[in-house]
Amino acid sequence: MLDCNILVINPGSTSDCVALEKYILTGGLAHGKLVAPEIKRRVGWIAQVLSYPGGDEMTALRRSAELALRHPATVKKYGPAVPG
């Protein structure tokens, strides 16, 4: 299983189109010798690509789940995924 975290940061916008500011690769994905460079090669022309290697994704997931259970009102709901 590929551990993949990609955070897309863009400055807020009032239109449907926003300028992408940067891609941030985190976790195991950022350690990759093949995947991370390929992502940078493919999307680097769109926006800056940063890598922040990590290894404690499960702790972060657990903490987020605990927070959601304690404060259900803070959980964001998203629509169904768009088929690729």
matplotlib code that plots the C-alpha trace (Angstrom):
import matplotlib.pyplot as plt

x = [0.0, 1.3, 1.2, 0.2, -0.5, -0.7, -1.7, -2.7, -2.5, -4.0, -4.8, -8.6, -10.6, -14.1, -14.1, -14.4, -10.8, -7.9, -4.2, -2.4, 0.3, 2.1, 1.9, 3.2, 4.2, 4.2, 4.7, 6.0, 5.3, 7.9, 10.6, 10.0, 12.9, 10.6, 7.2, 8.1, 10.4, 7.9, 5.1, 7.5, 8.4, 4.7, 3.3, 6.3, 5.4, 2.0, 3.2, 6.1, 6.4, 7.7, 8.6, 8.2, 9.1, 7.4, 6.6, 3.9, 0.8, -1.1, -0.7, -2.0, -5.0, -5.8, -5.7, -7.9, -10.4, -10.4, -11.0, -13.9, -15.5, -15.1, -16.3, -18.6, -19.6, -16.0, -16.1, -16.4, -18.6, -17.6, -19.6, -18.9, -15.6, -15.6, -14.7, -11.3]
y = [0.0, 3.4, 6.0, 9.1, 12.6, 15.5, 18.9, 21.5, 25.1, 28.0, 31.5, 31.9, 33.3, 34.4, 32.9, 29.3, 29.4, 29.8, 30.1, 27.2, 28.3, 25.1, 21.3, 19.8, 16.1, 14.7, 11.4, 8.3, 9.8, 12.5, 9.8, 8.1, 7.9, 7.3, 8.7, 12.2, 13.2, 12.0, 14.1, 17.1, 16.6, 16.4, 19.3, 21.5, 23.8, 24.5, 25.4, 25.0, 21.4, 21.0, 17.8, 17.3, 13.7, 12.2, 8.9, 9.4, 9.5, 7.0, 9.2, 12.2, 10.1, 8.9, 12.5, 13.8, 10.9, 11.7, 15.3, 14.5, 12.3, 15.0, 17.8, 16.5, 20.0, 20.6, 17.7, 18.8, 16.8, 16.5, 15.3, 12.0, 11.6, 12.4, 9.3, 9.7]
z = [0.0, -0.9, 1.8, 0.0, 1.4, -1.0, 0.4, -2.1, -0.9, -2.7, -1.7, -1.2, -4.2, -4.8, -8.3, -9.4, -10.6, -8.1, -8.7, -7.2, -4.9, -4.1, -3.7, -0.5, -0.4, 3.1, 4.8, 3.1, -0.3, 0.3, 1.0, -2.4, -4.8, -7.8, -7.0, -5.6, -8.4, -10.9, -9.3, -9.3, -12.9, -13.9, -11.9, -11.1, -14.0, -12.4, -8.9, -6.5, -5.1, -1.6, 0.3, 4.0, 4.8, 7.8, 9.3, 11.9, 9.7, 11.9, 15.0, 13.0, 11.7, 15.3, 16.7, 13.9, 14.5, 18.3, 17.6, 15.3, 17.9, 20.6, 18.4, 15.6, 14.5, 13.2, 10.7, 7.1, 4.8, 1.1, -1.9, -3.7, -5.5, -9.2, -11.2, -12.9]

ax = plt.figure().add_subplot(projection="3d")
ax.plot(x, y, z, "-o")
ax.set_aspect("equal")
plt.show()
